Amino acid sequence: MNHPLAGTVADLAWLLVALPFLGFLLNGLIAFVKPAARGAVTGIGVGVIALAFGLTAAIFGAMLGAHSGEPYVVELWTWMTAGNLEINAALQVDQLSIAMALVITGVGLLIHIFSIGYMGGDPGYARYFAYLNLFVAFMLVLVLGASFPVVFVGWEGVGLCSYLLIGFWFTDAAKAAAGLKAFVVNRIGDAGFLLAMFLIWKTLGSLDFVAVNELAPRAMGVGDPRVTAIALLLFLACCGKSAQIPLFTWLPDAMAGPTPVSALIHAATMVTGGVFLVVRANIFFGMSPVAMAVVSGVGALTALFAATIGLKQWDIKKVLAYSTVSQLGYMFVGVGTAAYAAGLFHVITHAFFKALLFLGAGSVIHAMHHALHHTHSHADPQDMRNMGGLKQYLPWTWRTMLVATLAIAGIPPLSGFFSKDEILAAAFARGHDAPFYYVVWFFGVVAAFITAFYMTRMMIYTFHGPNRTGQHEREHLHEPKGVMTVPLVILAVLTAVGGVINLPHFLPGSGALHHWLEPVVRGGAAAAGAEQMHLALSTEFILIGLAVLVGAGGIWLAWTKLMPKTETMVPAGQAAPETGFGRILYEKYRVDEIYDAVIVRPIVWISRNVFWKVLDAGLVDGVLVNGSAFVARTTGWLTTRFQTGQLGTYAVIFVLGVVALLATMVK
């Protein structure tokens, strides 16, 4: 029986990947041949993403008209065969993949447009757009892949692109090191992905998602050690890609790249890949209570841990980076409580308000850099202590970032309120059967309060109080071009109204995203018993009221405690160093230093003193290479002793040899 999507625009799903990949090839060629052709670069770089977004919307419309919950697999070619293993290069069009593709291409398009103004004066403009297009192409492979190996290609591809874009300004050693750090840390998680695939193949004999979802419940029961191992190995991969404890340290350093890159990584690509993988592989996680507890527990701990670090960061991008780590923790709390729709809902709303926050920060940094450049100042354009009072110079940036700040703080009726509240409610509901989840819920509530506080702190020190840029610098402060402002306004609108895609059940038009995703997640939700997790309406209203009070309380406390301090605050160069626990937070609990002391330096020492000096230089070079050369040289020298040139000597030796041989034979 033909699938309802067969013969429709869904057959062109391969173009979703091909279009941005074509943009990468063309702009990559321009970067080598004629890098100054900015008009062509812009048209290609933005145009291919716009076409991909239009095609995604068309496929979404076709799916609405088809009324089918079954996935539609578009097979392109046979990729590899080995014995019983056959892997096809195939794309899967279903509710999850298209929802993610809409976010990737839609938000990605706005980031591309913003980049026109932000990167306009950079000599690597063509190379930048080539990398950006490639990033989107690989992310679409990740979410559209019909099997674990195809997803893994996209998984590795976005890792490569993150390395290229984080270290985009590679002549700066610190920026190049940040790109390398992201690449190396993610390889740790990727080992988990590979091991999980090996175990899935050994257990089920297939790596295709359709087959896996059918075979897993038959081959394994709930709580089977094999399903737990698979889920935990996949989650290790997620910890790397989505920056969860203990593999979160690369993401704050990823701020070394251009700010639109930060927006793309944090909002529309890469870091959401881990959450997507849990939802895609929900059958394994739903069948393993241990894995679910680990996912939600790590998510809650990461949300709280990263939020506390955000309290004392002064770099505006670092504040937002730790905010992303924290919000990703919420998403894992959602999917870890089998509230898969709630987790993906927060992925989508977070894409709106986090892209807006990063692009807004880019607008601020762009204005600060312009002002400081004109006066030859060496002040840090990203340090909030050098800002202040920017509200009057960048009014549109302030308004739009205010919307995003209220959304991430959980203030209704903005989108962040609905998605975060649904996650916390799911954790509380699961606590009825497993009290551990009450701790998860509590961590989430405390993290929400801290989030509201430090995000308000960011707004106060950036936009309010007296201006600290300097008298001559402030004369050059102004709102950026329309090409940078319009994406901010569009994202602000999406942030404001995005909650309608999954309203609570007691409101009209409720649960649209939940019903949309139900065909994809029904297996994992049923195995986890998610249908039985319900709250009384009165309890829901109490939790909603508490969530609003927590968000509003964090904003109020920051405003009353910090706003007066802006009157006496001085620029970063004159500021006193942090002390006490504030210094610990500012230094990010010195996690990087601990990793360096416990892991990096011991590995370097062993590599240098054991593997190099003992094994390589001593054994391989000294014994095997130099030793064999010594034996060959000595043997050659000894042989030359018999070459005297005297025939009599040769005859004597010959006779002695014959005698010795005969003596041996006689015995």
ZIKAPE-V613472 format. One record per backbone hydrogen bond with DSSP energy under -0.5 kcal/mol. CO is the residue of the C=O (numbers start at 1). NH is the residue of the N-H. If there is no record, write none. Layout:
co | nh
CO | NH
CO | NH
//
This chain:
co | nh
3 | 6
5 | 8
8 | 11
9 | 12
10 | 13
12 | 15
13 | 16
13 | 17
14 | 17
14 | 18
15 | 19
16 | 20
17 | 21
18 | 22
19 | 23
20 | 24
21 | 25
22 | 26
23 | 27
24 | 28
25 | 29
26 | 30
27 | 31
28 | 32
29 | 32
29 | 33
30 | 34
34 | 37
36 | 38
37 | 41
38 | 42
39 | 43
40 | 44
41 | 45
42 | 46
42 | 47
43 | 47
44 | 48
45 | 49
46 | 50
47 | 51
48 | 52
49 | 53
50 | 54
51 | 55
52 | 56
53 | 57
54 | 58
55 | 59
56 | 60
57 | 61
58 | 62
59 | 63
60 | 64
61 | 65
62 | 66
63 | 67
63 | 68
71 | 73
72 | 74
72 | 93
73 | 75
74 | 91
77 | 79
77 | 89
80 | 87
82 | 85
84 | 86
85 | 82
86 | 88
87 | 79
87 | 80
88 | 90
89 | 76
89 | 77
90 | 146
91 | 74
91 | 93
92 | 94
93 | 72
94 | 98
95 | 99
96 | 100
97 | 101
98 | 102
99 | 103
100 | 104
101 | 105
102 | 106
103 | 107
103 | 108
104 | 108
105 | 109
106 | 110
107 | 111
108 | 112
109 | 113
110 | 114
111 | 115
112 | 116
113 | 116
113 | 117
114 | 117
114 | 118
115 | 119
119 | 122
122 | 125
124 | 128
125 | 129
126 | 130
127 | 131
128 | 132
129 | 133
130 | 134
131 | 135
132 | 136
133 | 137
134 | 138
135 | 139
136 | 140
137 | 141
138 | 142
139 | 143
140 | 144
141 | 145
144 | 92
146 | 209
147 | 151
148 | 152
149 | 153
150 | 154
151 | 155
152 | 156
153 | 157
154 | 158
155 | 159
156 | 160
157 | 161
158 | 162
159 | 163
160 | 164
161 | 165
162 | 166
163 | 167
165 | 168
165 | 258
168 | 170
169 | 172
171 | 173
172 | 176
173 | 177
174 | 178
175 | 179
176 | 180
177 | 181
178 | 182
179 | 183
180 | 184
181 | 185
182 | 186
183 | 187
184 | 187
184 | 188
185 | 188
185 | 189
186 | 190
187 | 191
188 | 192
189 | 192
189 | 193
190 | 194
191 | 195
192 | 196
193 | 197
194 | 198
195 | 199
196 | 200
197 | 201
198 | 202
199 | 203
200 | 204
200 | 205
201 | 205
207 | 148
208 | 212
209 | 213
210 | 214
211 | 215
212 | 216
215 | 218
215 | 219
216 | 220
221 | 224
224 | 228
225 | 229
226 | 230
227 | 231
228 | 232
229 | 233
230 | 234
231 | 235
232 | 236
233 | 237
234 | 238
235 | 239
236 | 240
237 | 241
238 | 242
239 | 244
240 | 243
244 | 247
248 | 251
248 | 252
249 | 253
250 | 254
251 | 254
252 | 255
253 | 256
254 | 257
258 | 261
258 | 262
259 | 263
260 | 264
261 | 265
262 | 266
263 | 267
263 | 268
264 | 268
264 | 269
265 | 271
269 | 271
269 | 272
270 | 273
272 | 276
273 | 277
274 | 278
275 | 279
276 | 280
277 | 281
279 | 282
281 | 284
281 | 285
282 | 286
283 | 287
285 | 288
287 | 223
287 | 289
288 | 292
289 | 293
290 | 294
291 | 295
292 | 296
293 | 297
294 | 298
295 | 299
296 | 300
297 | 301
298 | 302
299 | 303
300 | 304
301 | 305
302 | 306
303 | 307
304 | 308
305 | 309
306 | 310
307 | 311
308 | 311
309 | 312
310 | 313
314 | 316
314 | 384
315 | 319
316 | 320
317 | 321
318 | 322
319 | 323
320 | 324
321 | 325
322 | 326
323 | 327
324 | 328
325 | 329
326 | 330
327 | 331
328 | 332
329 | 333
330 | 334
331 | 335
332 | 336
333 | 337
334 | 337
334 | 339
335 | 338
338 | 340
339 | 343
340 | 344
341 | 345
342 | 346
343 | 347
344 | 348
345 | 349
346 | 350
347 | 351
348 | 352
349 | 353
350 | 354
350 | 355
351 | 355
352 | 356
353 | 357
354 | 358
355 | 359
356 | 360
357 | 361
358 | 362
359 | 363
360 | 364
361 | 365
362 | 366
363 | 367
364 | 368
365 | 369
366 | 370
367 | 371
368 | 372
369 | 373
370 | 374
371 | 375
372 | 377
373 | 376
379 | 381
380 | 383
382 | 316
382 | 384
383 | 386
384 | 387
387 | 468
389 | 392
390 | 393
390 | 394
394 | 398
395 | 399
396 | 400
397 | 401
398 | 402
399 | 403
400 | 404
401 | 405
402 | 406
403 | 407
404 | 408
405 | 409
406 | 411
407 | 410
410 | 412
411 | 414
414 | 417
414 | 418
415 | 419
416 | 420
417 | 421
418 | 422
419 | 423
420 | 424
421 | 425
422 | 426
423 | 427
424 | 428
425 | 429
426 | 430
427 | 431
429 | 432
430 | 433
430 | 434
434 | 437
435 | 438
435 | 439
436 | 439
436 | 440
437 | 441
438 | 442
439 | 443
440 | 444
441 | 445
442 | 446
443 | 447
444 | 448
445 | 449
446 | 450
447 | 451
448 | 452
449 | 453
450 | 454
451 | 455
452 | 456
453 | 457
454 | 458
455 | 459
456 | 460
457 | 461
458 | 462
459 | 463
459 | 464
460 | 464
462 | 388
462 | 390
463 | 391
464 | 389
470 | 474
471 | 475
472 | 475
473 | 476
474 | 477
481 | 484
481 | 485
482 | 486
484 | 488
485 | 489
486 | 490
487 | 491
488 | 492
489 | 493
490 | 494
491 | 495
492 | 496
493 | 497
494 | 498
495 | 415
497 | 500
498 | 501
499 | 502
500 | 503
501 | 513
503 | 511
504 | 507
507 | 510
509 | 512
511 | 515
512 | 516
513 | 517
514 | 518
517 | 520
517 | 521
518 | 522
521 | 525
522 | 526
523 | 527
524 | 528
525 | 529
525 | 530
526 | 529
529 | 532
530 | 533
532 | 534
536 | 540
537 | 541
538 | 542
539 | 543
540 | 544
541 | 545
542 | 546
543 | 547
544 | 548
545 | 549
546 | 550
547 | 551
548 | 552
549 | 553
550 | 554
551 | 555
552 | 556
553 | 557
554 | 558
555 | 559
556 | 560
557 | 561
558 | 562
558 | 563
559 | 563
562 | 565
562 | 566
563 | 566
564 | 567
565 | 568
565 | 569
571 | 574
571 | 575
572 | 575
579 | 582
579 | 583
580 | 583
580 | 584
581 | 585
582 | 586
583 | 587
584 | 589
585 | 588
587 | 590
588 | 591
590 | 594
591 | 595
592 | 596
593 | 597
594 | 598
595 | 599
595 | 600
596 | 601
599 | 603
600 | 604
601 | 605
602 | 606
603 | 607
604 | 608
605 | 609
606 | 610
606 | 611
607 | 612
608 | 613
610 | 614
610 | 615
611 | 616
612 | 617
613 | 618
614 | 619
615 | 620
616 | 621
617 | 622
618 | 623
619 | 623
619 | 624
620 | 625
621 | 626
624 | 628
625 | 629
626 | 630
627 | 631
628 | 632
629 | 633
630 | 634
631 | 635
632 | 636
633 | 637
634 | 638
635 | 639
636 | 640
637 | 641
638 | 641
638 | 642
639 | 642
640 | 643
642 | 644
645 | 647
646 | 650
647 | 651
648 | 652
649 | 653
650 | 654
651 | 655
652 | 656
653 | 657
654 | 658
655 | 659
656 | 660
657 | 661
658 | 662
659 | 663
660 | 664
661 | 665
662 | 666
663 | 667
//
